[in-house]
Amino acid sequence: MAAIRFFAGAAEAAALETATFDAATIGDLRGQLSARYGAEFERILGRCSLLVNGTRATDDAVPLSGSDTVDVLPPFAGG
């Protein structure tokens, strides 16, 4: 199972900071996250970047394995 780490607004919407999921691809993971955490989380997820082992996953076909770590990062503002 892949380890999922939620940050900022994504952590608030999921009401936790970490979870594990058994997903074959990033697209599969997105679907599972939306189903588990609901419409508000899905809205936030649509704006998030997903990093697999530190590399941005820009395609839903990116494969996942049980040893992967996926970071769910909402947009950040900075100065």
Secondary structure as UniProt FT lines:
FT   STRAND          2..6
FT   HELIX           8..14
FT   STRAND          18..21
FT   HELIX           26..45
FT   TURN            46..47
FT   STRAND          49..52
FT   TURN            53..54
FT   STRAND          55..56
FT   TURN            60..61
FT   TURN            66..67
FT   STRAND          69..73
//
